[in-house]
Amino acid sequence: MKSIQEIIEKLSPLERKIVPFLNLPLNEIQTKTRLDSTSLLRALKFLEAKNIIKLQTKKSKVVGLGTNGIYYKKTHLPERNLLMLVESKKVVSLEEAKRISRLSDNEFKVSLGVLKSKAMIELKNGKIMLSASKEEIAKKSLEEQLLEALPIEESSLLPEQQFALQNLKKRKEIIEMQEKTETTFTLTELGKKIAGKEIVSDLIEEVTPEVIKNWKRGKKFRKYDIQSEVPKIYGGKKHFVNESIEKGRRIWLDMGFREMRSTFTQTSFWNFDALFTAQDHPVRELQDTFYIKDIKGRLPDRRLIEKVKQSHETGVKGSKGWQYSWSEEDSKSVVLRTHTTCLSAKTLASLDIKTQLPAKFFSIGKCFRNETLDWSHGFEFNQTEGIVVDRNANFSHLLGYLQEFVKKMGFEKIRIQPAYFPYTEPSVEGAVWHEEKQRWVEVLAAGIFRPEVTEPLLGEPIPVLAWGPGFDRLMMLAYEIKDFRQIYENDIKNLRQRKVLI
């Protein structure tokens, strides 16, 4: 057990200032020491680290006045001004009332709605007529009473004040919710022995030329408290999304893949048609796809267009296709790419199969879908794509690549099951186990491209292994993110605390 003297010799100048007043309330300590709030709180935290005090923090929400709320508190709510105008005129036209009241369009409309809902006015033939009694007019509304009472803690609001608050919240900048933090402390047993002591100390804090010049015998240095917490330092680092993408890119490169890149906007030809997605398939509808209005894209050479058309209308290598009349005009529509598989289609179309096989390619990039935003879905997300073009490739190779990539991203529990996609056969979905949610989270979509895809793009139906893991979902699991929306929040506190992937 350290002696009281030892502890006193370790106290910083800030701590020494407040120790004599620790028996007083916090506001009195600040008055006596003349410390600002930040310095006082820092000193209290130092003392807590030495087990002299125990800090308690209470957070609460305070209902305060917004910009308009401050103005209305001085000059009346807009509906009160309109009511006084109608009271003086008895009957007034809408145009005249708006002109005389000098209310904005929004304020005037809101005032009419409020007064009508409270049965204080009637609207008839473009005129406003008073329908409230003098007593009703003289009585302040619940909203006016609340404005006069603010600021006030939300937890202490009466039921009628809660009702008025909800009404005012619907209106612009009248109410402002503020967070209030109240700090208190209690003395520990050690603190009770030290509190109130007058600490006169001439301990040396630092060695300066002046101290050396005027050195006197008996002078003592303040002891360092090596057990006290030091300020956290947050070094510069990459945003965790960029860091994750770089790690994914490195995994693919280490596995011998080459990167594919292209623009966010693609024609429907590359995004859908080249991948044997029928033009009447539901995935093309506005509910799933973002279309760029009034723009048509350029298509590739005529030979490839005719092959894709044939694939859709009558099929290839014995298949029947989709049995409909394929529209070249529809394939010119420009969309925000819904997947990165469109890059695979473009890459396959550019390959020289005589000299460039076998080949392996990957991509990582943003995709866009008209999805409802929730904890696991977003309208903007990152996807990674991989293809292996090899005459000897088979389904076992595909499963091996999927398992290897997911394991390298740090996940051991993987489930792969049959699925359906228009452009692959066989097709599979892969999921990894989410410990927090206690459920499987789908992160992989994969398969072997159908001949209807490879025949037009490559000239012959060479096996192409293809997969597209949902990269953001892998990120969520790697960083223990519970909600997809947190990826885009950019909260500086959360960003500082994110671990660095090694």
PEKAWO-V279417 format. One record per pair of residues at least 12 apart in sequence whose ideal C-beta (glycine too) atoms are under 10 Angstrom apart, sorted by the first residue. I is the first residue (numbers start at 1). J is the second residue. D is the distance in whole Angstrom. If there is no record, write none. Layout:
BEGIN
((I	J	D) (I	J	D))
END
This chain:
BEGIN
((1	190	9) (2	50	9) (2	51	10) (2	190	9) (4	190	8) (4	193	6) (4	194	6) (4	197	8) (6	223	7) (6	225	10) (7	19	10) (7	47	10) (7	50	6) (7	51	9) (7	52	8) (7	190	8) (7	193	9) (7	194	7) (7	223	9) (7	225	9) (8	194	7) (8	197	8) (8	199	6) (8	201	7) (8	203	9) (8	222	10) (8	223	10) (9	199	10) (9	201	8) (9	203	7) (9	220	8) (9	221	9) (9	222	6) (9	223	5) (9	225	10) (10	46	10) (10	50	7) (10	203	9) (10	222	7) (10	223	5) (10	224	7) (10	225	4) (10	226	10) (10	227	9) (10	228	8) (11	43	9) (11	46	8) (11	47	8) (11	50	8) (11	52	9) (11	194	9) (11	199	7) (11	201	8) (11	203	9) (11	222	8) (11	223	9) (11	225	9) (12	42	9) (12	43	7) (12	46	6) (12	47	10) (12	205	8) (12	222	8) (12	225	8) (12	228	9) (13	43	9) (13	201	9) (13	203	9) (13	205	7) (13	222	9) (14	33	9) (14	35	7) (14	39	6) (14	40	8) (14	42	6) (14	43	4) (14	44	9) (14	46	7) (14	47	9) (15	42	9) (15	43	5) (15	44	9) (15	46	5) (15	47	6) (15	50	8) (15	52	8) (15	194	10) (15	199	9) (15	225	10) (16	43	9) (16	197	10) (16	198	10) (16	199	5) (16	200	9) (16	201	6) (16	203	9) (16	222	9) (17	29	9) (17	32	9) (17	33	5) (17	34	9) (17	35	7) (17	39	9) (17	40	9) (17	43	7) (17	199	9) (18	30	9) (18	32	8) (18	33	5) (18	35	7) (18	39	10) (18	40	7) (18	43	5) (18	44	8) (18	46	10) (18	47	8) (18	53	10) (18	195	10) (19	43	9) (19	47	8) (19	52	8) (19	191	9) (19	194	6) (19	195	7) (19	196	8) (19	197	6) (19	198	9) (19	199	6) (20	32	8) (20	33	9) (20	194	10) (20	195	8) (20	196	6) (20	197	7) (20	198	6) (20	199	7) (21	33	7) (21	195	8) (21	196	8) (22	44	9) (22	47	8) (22	52	8) (22	53	7) (22	185	8) (22	187	6) (22	191	7) (22	192	9) (22	194	7) (22	195	4) (22	196	7) (22	197	9) (23	187	8) (23	191	10) (23	192	9) (23	195	5) (23	196	5) (24	195	9) (24	196	9) (25	184	9) (25	185	10) (26	40	8) (26	41	10) (26	44	8) (26	182	9) (26	183	7) (26	184	7) (26	185	7) (29	43	9) (29	44	9) (29	185	10) (37	183	9) (40	183	9) (41	55	9) (41	181	10) (41	183	7) (42	231	9) (44	183	7) (44	184	10) (44	185	6) (45	183	10) (45	228	9) (45	229	8) (46	225	8) (46	228	6) (46	229	9) (47	185	8) (47	187	10) (47	188	9) (47	190	10) (47	191	7) (47	194	9) (47	195	10) (47	228	10) (48	185	8) (48	188	9) (48	191	10) (48	228	10) (48	229	9) (49	225	8) (49	227	8) (49	228	5) (49	229	5) (50	188	9) (50	190	8) (50	191	9) (50	194	9) (50	225	7) (50	227	8) (50	228	7) (51	188	6) (51	189	9) (51	190	6) (51	191	8) (52	185	9) (52	187	7) (52	188	6) (52	189	10) (52	190	6) (52	191	4) (52	192	9) (52	193	9) (52	194	6) (52	195	8) (53	184	10) (53	185	4) (53	186	7) (53	187	6) (53	188	6) (53	190	9) (53	191	5) (53	194	10) (53	195	8) (54	184	10) (54	185	6) (54	186	5) (54	187	8) (54	188	6) (54	191	8) (55	183	6) (55	184	8) (55	185	5) (55	186	9) (56	182	9) (56	183	7) (56	184	5) (56	185	7) (56	186	7) (57	181	6) (57	182	7) (57	183	5) (57	184	8) (57	185	10) (58	180	9) (58	181	7) (58	182	5) (58	183	8) (58	184	7) (59	179	6) (59	180	7) (59	181	5) (59	182	8) (60	153	5) (60	154	7) (60	155	6) (60	156	9) (60	178	10) (60	179	8) (60	180	5) (60	181	8) (60	182	7) (61	153	7) (61	154	4) (61	155	8) (61	177	6) (61	178	7) (61	179	6) (61	180	7) (62	150	9) (62	151	5) (62	152	7) (62	153	6) (62	154	7) (62	155	10) (62	156	10) (62	176	9) (62	177	7) (62	178	5) (62	179	7) (62	180	5) (63	146	8) (63	149	9) (63	150	6) (63	151	6) (63	152	6) (63	153	7) (63	154	5) (63	156	9) (63	157	7) (63	161	9) (63	162	10) (63	165	6) (63	168	9) (63	169	9) (63	175	6) (63	176	8) (63	177	6) (63	178	8) (64	150	6) (64	151	4) (64	152	9) (64	175	7) (64	176	5) (64	177	7) (64	178	5) (64	180	9) (65	147	7) (65	150	5) (65	151	7) (65	168	10) (65	173	9) (65	174	7) (65	175	7) (65	176	6) (65	178	10) (66	168	9) (66	171	9) (66	172	8) (66	173	4) (66	174	5) (66	175	6) (66	176	4) (66	177	9) (67	172	9) (67	173	5) (67	174	9) (67	176	8) (68	107	9) (68	168	10) (68	171	8) (68	172	6) (68	173	4) (68	174	5) (68	175	9) (68	176	10) (69	146	10) (69	147	6) (69	150	7) (69	168	8) (69	171	9) (69	173	7) (69	174	4) (69	175	6) (69	176	7) (70	147	9) (70	150	10) (70	173	9) (70	174	9) (70	176	9) (71	173	9) (71	174	9) (72	107	10) (72	143	9) (72	144	9) (72	147	6) (72	168	9) (72	171	10) (72	173	10) (72	174	7) (73	144	9) (73	147	5) (73	148	7) (73	150	8) (73	174	9) (74	147	10) (76	144	8) (76	147	10) (77	107	9) (77	110	9) (77	111	8) (77	114	8) (77	140	10) (77	141	8) (77	143	6) (77	144	6) (77	147	7) (77	168	9) (77	171	9) (77	174	8) (78	101	8) (78	102	10) (78	103	5) (78	104	8) (78	106	9) (78	107	4) (78	108	7) (78	109	10) (78	110	7) (78	111	4) (78	112	10) (78	114	8) (78	115	10) (78	171	9) (79	103	9) (79	107	9) (79	108	10) (79	110	7) (79	111	4) (79	112	8) (79	113	9) (79	114	4) (79	115	5) (79	116	10) (79	117	10) (79	118	9) (79	120	8) (79	121	9) (79	141	8) (79	143	8) (79	144	9) (80	111	9) (80	114	10) (80	115	9) (80	137	9) (80	140	9) (80	141	8) (80	143	9) (80	144	7) (81	100	10) (81	101	6) (81	102	9) (81	103	7) (81	107	9) (81	111	8) (82	97	7) (82	98	9) (82	100	10) (82	101	5) (82	103	7) (82	107	9) (82	108	7) (82	110	10) (82	111	4) (82	112	7) (82	114	9) (82	115	7) (82	120	10) (82	121	8) (82	128	8) (83	111	8) (83	114	9) (83	115	6) (83	118	10) (83	120	6) (83	121	7) (83	128	10) (83	130	8) (83	132	8) (83	136	10) (83	137	6) (83	141	9) (84	101	9) (84	137	8) (85	97	6) (85	98	10) (85	100	6) (85	101	5) (85	103	10) (85	111	10) (85	128	9) (86	101	9) (86	115	8) (86	120	8) (86	121	6) (86	127	10) (86	128	5) (86	129	8) (86	130	5) (86	131	10) (86	132	9) (86	137	9) (87	120	10) (87	121	10) (87	130	6) (87	132	8) (87	134	9) (87	137	6) (88	100	10) (88	130	10) (89	127	10) (89	128	8) (89	129	10) (89	130	8) (90	128	10) (90	129	7) (90	130	6) (91	122	10) (91	124	9) (91	127	6) (91	128	7) (91	129	5) (91	130	8) (92	121	10) (92	127	7) (92	128	5) (92	129	8) (92	130	9) (93	125	9) (93	126	6) (93	127	5) (93	128	8) (94	108	9) (94	112	8) (94	123	8) (94	125	10) (94	126	5) (94	127	7) (94	128	7) (95	126	8) (95	127	10) (96	127	9) (96	128	9) (97	111	9) (97	112	9) (97	121	10) (97	127	9) (97	128	6) (98	111	10) (98	112	10) (98	128	10) (106	171	9) (106	172	7) (107	171	9) (107	172	9) (110	170	9) (110	171	6) (110	172	9) (112	128	8) (114	141	8) (114	143	8) (114	167	8) (114	171	9) (115	128	8) (115	130	10) (115	131	9) (115	132	8) (115	141	10) (116	128	9) (116	131	9) (117	167	10) (118	131	10) (118	132	8) (118	136	8) (118	141	7) (118	142	10) (119	131	6) (119	132	7) (119	136	9) (120	132	4) (120	133	9) (120	136	7) (120	137	7) (120	141	9) (141	164	8) (141	167	9) (142	158	10) (142	160	5) (142	161	7) (142	162	10) (142	163	6) (142	164	4) (142	165	9) (142	167	8) (142	168	10) (143	161	10) (143	163	9) (143	164	5) (143	165	9) (143	167	6) (143	168	6) (143	171	9) (143	174	9) (144	164	9) (145	160	8) (145	161	8) (145	164	7) (146	158	10) (146	160	9) (146	161	5) (146	162	9) (146	163	9) (146	164	4) (146	165	6) (146	167	9) (146	168	7) (146	174	10) (146	175	9) (147	164	9) (147	168	8) (147	174	8) (147	175	9) (149	161	7) (149	164	10) (150	165	9) (150	168	10) (150	174	10) (150	175	8) (150	176	9) (151	176	9) (151	178	8) (151	180	9) (152	165	10) (153	180	7) (154	177	7) (154	178	10) (154	180	10) (165	177	10) (201	220	9) (201	222	8) (202	216	10) (202	218	10) (202	219	7) (202	220	8) (203	219	8) (203	220	6) (203	221	6) (203	222	4) (203	223	8) (204	219	6) (204	220	7) (204	221	5) (204	222	7) (205	221	8) (205	222	6) (206	221	9) (206	222	9) (207	221	8) (232	496	8) (232	497	10) (234	492	9) (234	493	10) (234	495	9) (234	496	4) (234	497	9) (235	496	10) (235	500	10) (237	495	9) (237	496	9) (237	498	8) (237	500	6) (238	500	9) (238	501	10) (239	490	8) (239	495	7) (239	498	9) (240	475	8) (240	478	9) (240	479	6) (240	481	9) (240	487	8) (240	494	9) (240	495	7) (240	498	5) (240	499	8) (240	500	8) (240	501	8) (241	382	7) (241	471	9) (241	472	8) (241	475	7) (241	479	9) (241	487	6) (241	488	9) (241	490	10) (241	498	10) (243	475	10) (243	479	10) (243	498	9) (243	499	10) (243	500	7) (243	501	6) (244	364	9) (244	382	8) (244	409	9) (244	471	7) (244	472	9) (244	474	8) (244	475	5) (244	478	7) (244	479	8) (244	487	10) (244	501	7) (245	364	5) (245	365	9) (245	382	7) (245	384	8) (245	471	7) (245	475	9) (246	364	9) (246	501	9) (247	364	10) (247	408	9) (247	409	8) (247	410	10) (247	474	10) (247	475	10) (247	478	9) (247	501	5) (247	502	9) (248	362	9) (248	364	5) (248	382	9) (248	384	6) (248	405	8) (248	408	9) (248	409	7) (248	469	9) (248	471	6) (248	474	8) (248	475	9) (249	362	8) (249	363	9) (249	364	6) (249	384	9) (250	408	9) (251	362	9) (251	364	10) (251	384	9) (251	404	9) (251	405	6) (251	406	10) (251	407	10) (251	408	5) (251	409	7) (252	360	9) (252	361	9) (252	362	4) (252	363	9) (252	364	8) (252	384	8) (252	385	10) (252	386	7) (252	405	8) (252	408	9) (253	362	8) (254	408	8) (255	360	8) (255	362	8) (255	386	9) (255	401	8) (255	404	7) (255	405	8) (255	408	8) (256	360	6) (256	362	10) (256	388	10) (257	359	9) (257	360	4) (257	361	6) (257	362	4) (257	363	9) (257	386	6) (257	387	9) (257	388	8) (257	401	10) (257	405	10) (258	347	9) (258	359	8) (258	360	7) (258	361	5) (258	362	7) (258	363	10) (259	343	10) (259	361	7) (259	362	6) (259	363	6) (259	364	8) (259	365	10) (260	340	8) (260	342	10) (260	343	4) (260	344	7) (260	346	8) (260	347	5) (260	350	10) (260	361	5) (260	362	7) (260	363	4) (260	364	10) (260	365	9) (260	385	7) (260	386	10) (260	387	8) (261	340	10) (261	343	7) (261	363	7) (261	364	9) (261	365	7) (262	337	8) (262	340	9) (262	342	7) (262	343	5) (262	346	6) (262	347	9) (262	363	8) (262	365	8) (263	336	10) (263	337	8) (263	343	10) (263	365	10) (264	290	10) (264	335	10) (264	336	6) (264	337	6) (264	365	8) (264	366	6) (264	367	8) (264	368	7) (264	380	10) (265	290	10) (265	292	6) (265	295	8) (265	297	8) (265	334	5) (265	335	7) (265	336	6) (265	337	7) (265	368	10) (266	292	10) (266	297	8) (266	333	10) (266	334	7) (266	335	6) (266	336	8) (266	337	5) (266	338	9) (266	339	10) (266	342	5) (266	343	9) (266	345	9) (266	346	9) (267	292	10) (267	295	10) (267	296	8) (267	297	4) (267	298	7) (267	299	7) (267	300	9) (267	331	6) (267	332	6) (267	333	7) (267	334	6) (267	335	8) (267	342	9) (268	284	7) (268	289	9) (268	291	9) (268	296	10) (268	297	8) (268	299	10) (268	327	10) (268	329	10) (268	330	6) (268	331	5) (268	332	7) (268	333	4) (268	334	8) (268	335	6) (268	342	10) (269	297	7) (269	298	9) (269	299	5) (269	300	7) (269	304	9) (269	305	8) (269	308	7) (269	328	9) (269	330	9) (269	331	4) (269	332	7) (269	333	9) (269	342	9) (269	345	9) (270	297	9) (270	299	9) (270	300	8) (270	331	9) (270	335	10) (270	337	8) (270	341	9) (270	342	4) (270	343	8) (270	344	10) (270	345	5) (270	346	6) (270	349	9) (271	283	10) (271	284	9) (271	289	8) (271	297	10) (271	331	9) (271	333	9) (271	334	9) (271	335	5) (271	336	9) (271	337	6) (271	338	6) (271	339	8) (271	341	8) (271	342	5) (271	345	8) (272	284	6) (272	289	9) (272	330	9) (272	331	8) (272	333	9) (272	335	8) (272	338	8) (272	339	10) (272	341	10) (272	342	8) (272	345	10) (272	422	9) (272	423	9) (273	299	9) (273	305	9) (273	308	5) (273	309	8) (273	311	9) (273	312	7) (273	326	8) (273	327	9) (273	328	9) (273	330	8) (273	331	5) (273	345	9) (273	456	10) (274	300	9) (274	304	8) (274	305	10) (274	307	10) (274	308	6) (274	311	9) (274	331	9) (274	341	9) (274	342	8) (274	344	9) (274	345	4) (274	346	8) (274	348	8) (274	349	7) (274	423	9) (274	453	7) (274	456	7) (274	457	6) (275	308	10) (275	339	9) (275	341	6) (275	342	7) (275	344	8) (275	345	6) (275	421	9) (275	422	7) (275	423	4) (275	424	9) (275	449	8) (275	450	9) (275	452	9) (275	453	6) (275	457	9) (275	466	10) (276	308	8) (276	311	6) (276	312	7) (276	315	10) (276	316	10) (276	319	10) (276	321	8) (276	322	8) (276	345	10) (276	421	10) (276	422	6) (276	423	5) (276	424	9) (276	425	10) (276	449	9) (276	450	6) (276	451	9) (276	452	4) (276	453	5) (276	454	10) (276	455	10) (276	456	9) (277	312	9) (277	322	9) (277	338	10) (277	341	10) (277	421	9) (277	422	5) (277	423	7) (277	453	10) (278	312	7) (278	321	9) (278	322	5) (278	323	10) (278	324	7) (278	326	9) (278	422	7) (279	312	7) (279	322	8) (279	324	7) (279	325	9) (279	326	7) (279	327	6) (279	330	5) (279	331	8) (279	333	10) (280	322	8) (280	324	7) (280	330	10) (281	322	9) (281	422	7) (283	338	7) (283	339	10) (283	369	9) (283	421	10) (283	422	8) (284	330	9) (284	333	9) (284	335	9) (284	338	9) (285	370	9) (286	370	7) (287	369	9) (287	370	6) (287	371	9) (288	338	7) (288	369	6) (288	370	6) (288	371	8) (289	333	9) (289	335	5) (289	336	8) (289	337	9) (289	338	6) (289	368	8) (289	369	7) (289	370	7) (290	334	10) (290	335	6) (290	336	4) (290	337	9) (290	338	8) (290	368	5) (290	369	8) (290	370	6) (290	379	8) (290	380	10) (291	333	6) (291	334	7) (291	335	5) (291	336	8) (291	370	10) (292	333	8) (292	334	4) (292	335	7) (292	336	7) (293	333	10) (293	334	9) (294	334	10) (295	332	9) (295	333	8) (295	334	5) (296	329	8) (296	331	10) (296	332	4) (296	333	7) (296	334	7) (297	331	9) (297	332	5) (297	333	7) (297	334	5) (297	335	9) (298	332	8) (298	334	10) (299	328	7) (299	331	7) (299	332	6) (300	346	9) (300	349	7) (300	350	10) (301	349	9) (303	456	9) (303	459	10) (304	349	6) (304	456	6) (304	457	8) (304	459	10) (305	326	10) (305	328	7) (305	331	8) (305	456	9) (306	328	10) (306	456	9) (307	349	10) (307	452	10) (307	455	7) (307	456	4) (307	457	8) (307	459	9) (308	326	8) (308	328	9) (308	331	8) (308	345	10) (308	349	10) (308	452	9) (308	453	9) (308	455	10) (308	456	5) (308	457	8) (309	321	10) (309	325	9) (309	326	5) (309	327	9) (309	328	7) (309	331	9) (309	456	9) (310	326	9) (310	452	9) (310	455	9) (310	456	8) (311	326	9) (311	450	9) (311	451	9) (311	452	4) (311	453	8) (311	454	10) (311	455	7) (311	456	5) (311	457	10) (312	324	7) (312	325	9) (312	326	4) (312	327	10) (312	331	10) (312	452	8) (312	456	10) (313	325	7) (313	326	5) (314	326	10) (315	450	10) (315	451	9) (315	452	6) (315	455	9) (316	450	9) (316	451	6) (316	452	6) (316	453	9) (316	454	9) (316	455	4) (316	456	7) (316	461	8) (317	450	10) (317	451	5) (317	452	8) (317	454	10) (317	455	6) (317	460	9) (317	461	6) (318	451	8) (319	450	8) (319	451	7) (319	452	6) (319	455	9) (320	452	10) (321	452	7) (322	422	9) (322	452	9) (335	368	8) (336	366	9) (336	367	8) (336	368	4) (336	369	9) (336	370	9) (336	379	9) (336	380	9) (337	365	8) (337	366	8) (337	367	6) (337	368	7) (337	369	10) (337	383	9) (338	367	6) (338	368	7) (338	369	5) (338	370	9) (338	383	9) (339	365	10) (339	367	5) (339	368	10) (339	369	9) (339	383	6) (339	385	7) (339	445	8) (339	468	6) (340	362	9) (340	363	5) (340	364	8) (340	365	6) (340	366	9) (340	367	6) (340	382	9) (340	383	5) (340	384	7) (340	385	4) (340	386	10) (340	468	6) (340	471	9) (341	363	9) (341	367	9) (341	383	9) (341	385	6) (341	387	9) (341	421	9) (341	423	7) (341	424	9) (341	445	9) (341	449	9) (341	453	10) (341	466	7) (341	467	9) (341	468	6) (342	363	10) (342	367	9) (342	385	9) (343	361	8) (343	362	9) (343	363	5) (343	365	8) (343	385	6) (343	387	9) (344	361	7) (344	362	9) (344	363	8) (344	385	6) (344	386	8) (344	387	5) (344	389	9) (344	423	10) (344	449	8) (344	453	9) (344	457	9) (344	464	8) (344	466	6) (344	467	10) (344	468	9) (345	387	10) (345	423	9) (345	449	9) (345	453	7) (345	456	10) (345	457	6) (345	466	10) (346	457	9) (347	359	8) (347	361	5) (347	363	9) (347	385	10) (347	387	7) (347	389	9) (347	457	9) (348	361	9) (348	387	7) (348	389	7) (348	449	8) (348	453	8) (348	454	7) (348	456	9) (348	457	4) (348	458	6) (348	462	9) (348	464	7) (348	466	10) (349	456	8) (349	457	5) (349	458	8) (349	459	10) (350	457	9) (351	389	7) (351	457	8) (351	458	7) (351	459	9) (351	462	9) (351	464	10) (352	458	10) (353	389	8) (353	391	9) (353	454	10) (353	458	6) (353	459	7) (353	460	7) (353	462	7) (354	459	10) (356	389	8) (357	389	6) (357	390	7) (357	391	7) (357	392	10) (357	458	9) (357	462	7) (358	388	7) (358	389	6) (358	390	4) (358	391	8) (358	392	8) (358	393	8) (358	462	10) (359	387	8) (359	388	8) (359	389	5) (359	390	8) (359	464	10) (360	386	7) (360	387	7) (360	388	5) (360	389	8) (360	390	8) (360	393	10) (360	401	9) (360	465	9) (361	385	8) (361	386	7) (361	387	5) (361	388	8) (361	389	8) (361	466	10) (362	384	7) (362	385	6) (362	386	5) (362	387	8) (362	388	10) (362	405	9) (362	467	10) (363	383	8) (363	384	7) (363	385	5) (363	386	8) (363	387	9) (363	468	9) (364	382	7) (364	383	8) (364	384	4) (364	385	8) (364	386	10) (364	469	10) (364	471	6) (365	382	7) (365	383	7) (365	384	8) (365	385	8) (365	471	9) (366	380	6) (366	381	7) (366	382	6) (366	383	8) (366	471	10) (366	472	10) (367	379	10) (367	380	8) (367	381	6) (367	382	7) (367	383	5) (367	385	10) (367	468	9) (367	470	9) (367	471	9) (367	472	10) (368	380	6) (368	381	8) (369	381	8) (373	484	8) (373	485	7) (374	483	8) (374	484	7) (374	485	8) (375	437	8) (375	476	9) (375	481	10) (375	482	7) (375	483	5) (375	484	6) (375	485	7) (375	486	9) (376	434	9) (376	437	9) (376	439	10) (376	441	7) (376	442	9) (376	470	9) (376	472	9) (376	473	7) (376	476	8) (376	482	10) (376	483	8) (376	484	6) (376	485	10) (377	470	10) (377	472	10) (377	473	10) (377	484	6) (377	485	10) (378	472	7) (378	484	5) (378	485	7) (378	487	8) (378	488	8) (380	472	9) (380	487	10) (380	488	8) (381	470	7) (381	471	8) (381	472	5) (381	473	8) (381	475	10) (381	484	8) (381	487	9) (381	488	10) (382	469	10) (382	470	8) (382	471	4) (382	472	5) (382	473	9) (382	474	9) (382	475	8) (382	487	9) (383	445	9) (383	468	5) (383	469	7) (383	470	6) (383	471	6) (383	472	8) (383	473	10) (384	405	8) (384	409	10) (384	443	10) (384	444	10) (384	467	9) (384	468	7) (384	469	5) (384	470	8) (384	471	5) (384	472	10) (384	474	8) (385	466	8) (385	467	7) (385	468	5) (385	469	8) (385	471	10) (386	398	10) (386	401	7) (386	402	9) (386	405	7) (386	446	9) (386	465	8) (386	466	7) (386	467	5) (386	468	8) (386	469	8) (387	401	10) (387	449	8) (387	464	6) (387	465	7) (387	466	5) (387	467	8) (387	468	10) (388	401	7) (388	448	10) (388	463	8) (388	464	7) (388	465	4) (388	466	8) (388	467	9) (389	449	9) (389	454	9) (389	458	8) (389	462	6) (389	463	8) (389	464	5) (389	465	8) (389	466	10) (390	462	8) (390	463	6) (390	464	8) (390	465	8) (391	460	9) (391	462	6) (391	463	7) (392	462	10) (392	463	8) (393	448	8) (393	462	8) (393	463	4) (393	464	7) (393	465	5) (394	448	8) (394	463	7) (394	465	8) (395	426	6) (395	428	9) (395	447	9) (395	448	7) (395	463	9) (395	465	8) (397	448	10) (397	463	9) (397	465	6) (398	416	10) (398	424	10) (398	426	9) (398	428	8) (398	446	6) (398	447	7) (398	448	7) (398	463	9) (398	464	10) (398	465	4) (398	466	8) (398	467	7) (399	414	10) (399	416	6) (399	428	8) (399	430	9) (399	446	9) (399	465	10) (400	465	10) (401	446	8) (401	465	7) (401	467	7) (402	414	8) (402	416	7) (402	428	8) (402	430	6) (402	443	10) (402	444	6) (402	446	6) (402	465	9) (402	467	6) (402	469	8) (403	416	8) (403	430	8) (403	444	10) (405	430	10) (405	444	9) (405	467	8) (405	469	7) (405	474	9) (406	430	7) (406	431	10) (406	432	6) (406	443	7) (406	444	7) (406	469	7) (406	474	8) (409	432	9) (409	443	9) (409	469	8) (409	471	9) (409	474	5) (409	475	9) (409	477	8) (409	478	7) (409	501	9) (410	432	10) (410	474	9) (410	477	8) (410	478	6) (410	501	8) (411	431	10) (411	432	4) (411	433	8) (411	434	10) (411	441	10) (411	443	8) (411	474	7) (411	477	6) (411	478	8) (412	432	8) (412	433	8) (413	431	9) (413	432	6) (413	433	4) (413	434	9) (413	435	9) (413	440	9) (414	430	6) (414	431	7) (414	432	6) (414	433	8) (414	440	9) (414	443	9) (414	444	8) (415	429	9) (415	430	7) (415	431	5) (415	432	8) (415	433	8) (415	440	6) (415	442	9) (415	444	10) (416	428	5) (416	429	7) (416	430	5) (416	431	8) (416	444	7) (416	446	8) (417	429	6) (417	430	8) (417	431	8) (417	440	10) (417	442	10) (418	447	10) (419	442	9) (419	444	9) (419	445	7) (419	446	8) (419	447	8) (420	447	9) (421	445	6) (421	446	9) (421	447	6) (421	449	10) (421	450	9) (421	466	9) (421	468	9) (422	450	8) (422	452	9) (422	453	9) (423	447	8) (423	448	10) (423	449	6) (423	450	6) (423	452	8) (423	453	5) (423	454	10) (423	464	10) (423	466	8) (424	445	9) (424	446	7) (424	447	3) (424	448	6) (424	449	6) (424	450	6) (424	453	8) (424	464	9) (424	465	9) (424	466	6) (424	467	9) (425	447	6) (425	448	7) (425	449	8) (425	450	5) (425	451	9) (425	452	9) (425	453	10) (426	446	9) (426	447	6) (426	448	6) (427	445	8) (427	446	7) (427	447	4) (427	448	8) (427	450	10) (427	466	10) (428	444	7) (428	445	8) (428	446	5) (428	447	6) (428	448	10) (428	467	9) (429	442	6) (429	443	9) (429	444	6) (429	445	6) (429	446	8) (429	447	10) (430	442	7) (430	443	6) (430	444	3) (430	445	8) (430	446	7) (430	467	8) (430	469	7) (430	470	10) (431	443	6) (431	444	7) (431	473	9) (432	444	8) (432	469	10) (432	473	8) (432	474	8) (432	477	6) (433	477	9) (434	473	9) (434	476	8) (434	477	6) (434	482	9) (435	477	9) (435	480	9) (436	476	10) (436	477	9) (436	480	7) (436	481	9) (436	482	6) (437	476	10) (437	477	10) (437	482	8) (441	470	9) (441	473	6) (441	474	9) (441	476	8) (441	477	7) (442	469	10) (442	470	7) (442	473	7) (443	468	10) (443	469	5) (443	470	5) (443	471	8) (443	472	9) (443	473	5) (443	474	5) (443	475	10) (443	476	9) (443	477	8) (444	467	6) (444	468	8) (444	469	5) (444	470	8) (444	473	9) (444	474	9) (445	466	9) (445	467	7) (445	468	5) (445	469	8) (445	470	8) (446	465	8) (446	466	7) (446	467	3) (446	468	7) (446	469	8) (447	464	10) (447	465	8) (447	466	6) (447	467	8) (447	468	10) (448	463	6) (448	464	7) (448	465	6) (448	466	7) (449	461	9) (449	462	9) (449	463	8) (449	464	4) (449	465	8) (449	466	6) (450	464	9) (451	463	10) (453	466	9) (472	484	7) (472	487	6) (472	488	10) (475	487	7) (475	501	10) (478	499	9) (478	501	7) (479	494	10) (479	498	6) (479	499	7) (479	501	8) (480	498	10) (480	499	9) (481	494	9) (481	498	9))
END
